Amino acid sequence: MAGLPRFATHEVLNQSPPFEDVDLYAGDRPLQDAVRQNGVDEAARLSEFGRQWGTAEMMDQARVANENEPRLKTFDAKGFRQDIVEFHPAYHQFMAASIGAGLHAMTWNSDGTAAGPPSEVARAARYYMVAQVENGHMCPITMTRASVAALGAEPALLAQLVPKIASRNYDPRFRPWWEKTGITLGMGMTEKQGGTDVRANSTRAEPAAEGYRITGHKWFMSAPMCDVFLVLAQAPGGLTCFALPRFAPDGSVNGLRLQRLKDKLGNRSNASSEVEFVDAFAWRVGEEGRGVRTIIEMVQLTRLDCAIASAGLMRMALAQAVHHTRHRTVFQKRLADQPMMRALTADMALEMEGTVALVMRLAGAFDRAARDRNEAVRARLLTPAVKYWVCKNAPGFIYEAMECLGGNGYVEEGMLTRLYREAPVNAIWEGSGNVMCLDVLRALAREADDARAVLAALARVDLPGTRDAAAFVAATLSAPDAEAHARAAVEQLALVAAAAALAESAPTPIAEMFAATRLARRRGTTYGTAPLDSDAMSLLLGRALPG
Ligand SMILES: Cc1cc2nc3c(=O)[nH]c(=O)nc-3n(C[C@H](O)[C@H](O)[C@H](O)COP(=O)(O)OP(=O)(O)OC[C@H]3O[C@@H](n4cnc5c(N)ncnc54)[C@H](O)[C@@H]3O)c2cc1C
């Protein structure tokens, strides 16, 4: 520390400087290429955003928000229920920054209709950068933006809520939604007896004056200080979607009883609650019995965010690894110049190229879906495949980056430990791995001809191995025992889609390398095993991080 006398026994040498006060956009060539290719031409603004989120202060506040976890205040001092969660100011700072930038709503017009191209990609680029810094607060940001899709089933309710949702003011006060300058939305589907199988929901909804009364529980309901929750409950006509506000229309606190906050592996700045609903007021969203159909509109968007967030986690891990190896010397040579470390980080950079191209191309498909049937089917078919592959890939990738930092990667003062703990949740929530594979099968069954056309288009990409891989996907997923082999096929589907996305956005050698090493040629199960030559490594590492 400046001003203090040097410690008597030794000087600190050969440590990399902190990776901070960086531009998360300008330093990331694969991101720039993918974003531009998918219709976003606002480099200066994205760079400004990248500098804002790449400051030392933001990175330190992320640490603070995760070290000072939210606390449940069930009762007040006199024993009255209050059911509130208190967050550290650092968490509120991130919420204000993300909402101020519009990440919770910028893909919607003021009437709740889709804003259209290129808002999905413009948001995805920002979301990817935010995910590199702080993830917990992104849960309510994701749910708020996605909720508008489900609320579309109830236009009058949407019209009431959307001005508050679209507001760029973060208003954390525990007040009725109509008194606030901006609101956030959460969702509750998972119950003790089932998260995937929501048809097993036992929570009941009885018609009542002006709405319904909900009684039951949710086993996971994250961000419980949201103002409204989309929940599923059994109405007389079957499983139905509802919007359940924290305050009832008469201004009284609604019947949500927060029982406990989950003690989670990661995602610690965010609160995930267990909740009982006691005769809680709610509005119906969509028809009775159409609950899954209604909320699935929201879930497609949250799945997209899971993939983008995991890609962001991977990007920060890679940047930290490449940065560190450029400054650390081992055996009189910079780690970055040791042949095996170069091969390792270049192989990881290649994985990252495919990952970021893939998620931005998927966001582009969401942008174009309203006007282009092919893009709509592409988004439908590939969202579960991309979530599957990217989210599953992230923990192993981050672990490898952690190892590049040696022991320094494993300690809590660094960032890698948090990224690593954060990573598995994106695979688990919003549909776990197997469920994503089942969803790919469902998409193929429902959109049979159109989905096959998307597969056929991917097969036509002129890159090593893509045709055979696409044929394997088509054959495996249409076989009578498709479910048992779906993981292998869905992984290949994501890889083919990544190669195709690279063919559109990255320099040709990058797309060829990705396809050659991931689809055509054998490579080991760990990074650093892809047969890349020295020029290829230089190209990849230069694009990953200038310097
Ligand atoms: C940090 C965190 C926050 C969360 N926040 C929320 C929230 O805000 N709102 C909310 O509603 N939920 C939330 N969840 C819950 C989450 O969405 C569920 O845990 C998830 O959907 C899985 O459901 P489950 O836990 O009941 O597992 P299960 O449904 O029991 O699944 C267990 C495993 O079985 C697999 N599986 C299921 N069906 C099949 C099948 N047919 N064939 C093969 N394999 C299958 C799944 O892939 C999974 O791996 C959260 C979870 C976490 C960890």
The ligand as a Gaussian input file, in Angstrom:
#p B3LYP/6-31G(d) Opt

LIG

0 1
 C      -30.425000     -20.638000      -6.882000
 C      -31.733000     -21.099000      -7.399000
 C      -32.756000     -20.185000      -7.586000
 C      -33.990000     -20.595000      -8.066000
 N      -34.972000     -19.654000      -8.234000
 C      -36.178000     -20.054000      -8.663000
 C      -37.245000     -19.111000      -8.813000
 O      -37.082000     -17.905000      -8.613000
 N      -38.455000     -19.563000      -9.197000
 C      -38.680000     -20.885000      -9.459000
 O      -39.792000     -21.240000      -9.808000
 N      -37.693000     -21.785000      -9.329000
 C      -36.455000     -21.413000      -8.948000
 N      -35.448000     -22.333000      -8.810000
 C      -35.754000     -23.738000      -8.983000
 C      -35.254000     -24.355000     -10.253000
 O      -35.863000     -23.783000     -11.378000
 C      -35.487000     -25.857000     -10.135000
 O      -34.664000     -26.341000      -9.088000
 C      -35.221000     -26.584000     -11.424000
 O      -36.183000     -26.234000     -12.377000
 C      -35.212000     -28.109000     -11.239000
 O      -36.343000     -28.543000     -10.564000
 P      -36.205000     -29.491000      -9.284000
 O      -35.234000     -28.870000      -8.344000
 O      -37.545000     -29.790000      -8.760000
 O      -35.541000     -30.813000      -9.839000
 P      -36.283000     -32.048000     -10.530000
 O      -37.387000     -31.545000     -11.378000
 O      -36.570000     -33.054000      -9.519000
 O      -35.115000     -32.574000     -11.477000
 C      -33.973000     -33.261000     -10.954000
 C      -33.109000     -33.722000     -12.104000
 O      -33.836000     -34.619000     -12.916000
 C      -33.749000     -34.258000     -14.276000
 N      -34.984000     -34.635000     -14.957000
 C      -36.228000     -34.149000     -14.754000
 N      -37.101000     -34.748000     -15.580000
 C      -36.401000     -35.650000     -16.314000
 C      -36.733000     -36.602000     -17.335000
 N      -37.989000     -36.718000     -17.778000
 N      -35.738000     -37.367000     -17.859000
 C      -34.479000     -37.259000     -17.431000
 N      -34.113000     -36.402000     -16.462000
 C      -35.053000     -35.591000     -15.917000
 C      -33.509000     -32.760000     -14.286000
 O      -32.813000     -32.356000     -15.469000
 C      -32.657000     -32.597000     -13.027000
 O      -31.310000     -32.796000     -13.370000
 C      -34.208000     -21.950000      -8.363000
 C      -33.167000     -22.868000      -8.197000
 C      -31.945000     -22.456000      -7.726000
 C      -30.845000     -23.478000      -7.536000

